[in-house]
Amino acid sequence: MMNKFAARTAIASAVIAPAMVLAAGTATAVPTLGVGAGASGEVTVTVPAGENWTCFGFDSGFKLESGAFAPGVGRLSGFAKDSTVTVFCFGGTPPFFFTGSVKVT
């Protein structure tokens, strides 16, 4: 029997891999990730001008947070302190998909 982590990883890979192939070679402006200043367990998502992105983030305990962001700095918060957060973002213009990880404090 698969453990919970392996099952979730397999599902995420099945959904994300096709999007990554679709987005290959079309890079334009994408969000950047950072750590929230002064806020524990917070990830900042900086969205470039003219872009809108919907992002989902989860930490090693699979705490899930999401948000829809217009240009500027958005925040995903509530993650476990000192965990690595993986963020998946979907946009309406190429590359349509962005993923990244950041260690929160």
N, C-alpha and C positions, 0 to 999 in steps of 0.2 A: 504494500500500500504506500502510495506517495505521501510524503509529509506535506504539511500545509504550505511551507515556503516553496518547495519544488513545484507544487501544483500552481501556485500563483505566478511563479516565474515562467512556467510553460505557457500559461494563458497570456501573460503580458507579451512574451516573445512572439506568439502567434498573431497578436493584434498589431504590434509595433513594427515588426520586421517588414511587412509589405509597405507600410507608410514610409519607412526609411529608404527603401528602394525607389519608390515613387519620387521622393524628394532629392535623390542623388543628383548632383551636378546643377542644381537650380538655385544655389545659395544667393540670397539677398540679405537684407537686414533681418537679424533674428534677436530675440531677447538675450540679455545677459543675466547671470545669476550672481548673487552675493549673499552675504550674511547680514541680517538685520543689526543695525548699530544700537547697542544697548538693550536689545530685546532677546531674551533667551529662547531658543528653538524657532527662530524666524529666518525665512529665506526672502530676499528681495528679488523681484523680477523686473528688470528695467526694459521697457518696451520702446523700440525706436519710433521716431515720428512717422506718422502715416500708417502705422501697423496696429492691429488688434489681435490679441492672443488669448486663448483659454488654456489654463495650465492646471495640471494635477501633480501634486507632490506627495511622496510617501517616504517614511523613514524605515529603519531596519525592523521596527515593530509593526509595520504596515499601517501606521497612523496616516490616514488620508486627508488631505486638504486640497481645496480647489478654488479657482477664481478666474474671472474674466477681466482682462486688463486692457485699457486704452493706453496711448502713449504716456510715458512717464514711469514712475516707480510704483509697483504694486507689491503686496506682501502676502506670503503664505505663512501662517504662524500656528503654533501649538504642537510643534514636533518635540521629540525627546531631546533633552540637552545632550550635547556631545555625540549626536548621531549623524550619520551621513544620509542626506535627503536626496532622492532621485526625483527630478522634475521632468514631466512630459508636457509640451505645449503644442497646441494646434492653432494654425492661423488660416486666414482666407486667401493669402497670396503665397507664391513660392518662397521658401521651400515647403510650406504647409505644415511642417513638423519639425520640432526641435526637442532635444533631450540633453540633460546635463545633470551633474551631481555636485553637491556642495556640503561640506561638513559644518554643521551649526554648532554654536557655543551655548 
